Amino acid sequence: MEDKKSNHYKPEDGDKVWYIGARKNVFNDYFDSSDLGHIALVKCGWLFKSRDEAEANKDRVFEEYKIV
């Protein structure tokens, strides 16, 4: 199996991160690598470095939510 490198943002523990909620709200949190929800957001590319970046990706993420 080919090992593909991900371009998704991979924060360090304690980094402030931003994500899109199920109702298109933008939230922030502090990344915790032991939190399975945070890990899933990273894997899907749904965790962002800034509020502006989250806002810019809101429509894409919301459309992808419909597929999951």
MOJOFEN-V841827 format. One record per residue. RES is the residue in one letter. SS is DSSP state (H for helix, E for strand, C for the rest). PHI is phi in whole degrees, -180 to 180 (NA if undefined). Layout:
BEGIN
res:RES ss:SS phi:PHI
res:RES ss:SS phi:PHI
END
This chain:
BEGIN
res:M ss:C phi:NA
res:E ss:C phi:-74
res:D ss:C phi:-91
res:K ss:C phi:-96
res:K ss:C phi:-78
res:S ss:C phi:-90
res:N ss:C phi:-93
res:H ss:C phi:-68
res:Y ss:C phi:-62
res:K ss:C phi:-121
res:P ss:C phi:-73
res:E ss:C phi:-95
res:D ss:C phi:-52
res:G ss:C phi:91
res:D ss:C phi:-68
res:K ss:E phi:-73
res:V ss:E phi:-129
res:W ss:E phi:-127
res:Y ss:E phi:-151
res:I ss:E phi:-102
res:G ss:C phi:-81
res:A ss:C phi:-65
res:R ss:C phi:-110
res:K ss:C phi:69
res:N ss:C phi:-82
res:V ss:E phi:-103
res:F ss:E phi:-124
res:N ss:E phi:-125
res:D ss:E phi:-159
res:Y ss:E phi:-111
res:F ss:C phi:-61
res:D ss:C phi:-134
res:S ss:C phi:-68
res:S ss:C phi:-96
res:D ss:C phi:-89
res:L ss:H phi:-62
res:G ss:H phi:-65
res:H ss:H phi:-64
res:I ss:H phi:-62
res:A ss:H phi:-63
res:L ss:H phi:-62
res:V ss:H phi:-63
res:K ss:H phi:-58
res:C ss:H phi:-84
res:G ss:C phi:79
res:W ss:C phi:-109
res:L ss:E phi:-121
res:F ss:E phi:-129
res:K ss:C phi:-76
res:S ss:C phi:-144
res:R ss:H phi:-62
res:D ss:H phi:-60
res:E ss:H phi:-66
res:A ss:H phi:-64
res:E ss:H phi:-59
res:A ss:H phi:-67
res:N ss:C phi:-104
res:K ss:H phi:-56
res:D ss:H phi:-66
res:R ss:H phi:-61
res:V ss:H phi:-62
res:F ss:H phi:-63
res:E ss:H phi:-64
res:E ss:H phi:-68
res:Y ss:H phi:-57
res:K ss:H phi:-65
res:I ss:H phi:-83
res:V ss:C phi:-72
END
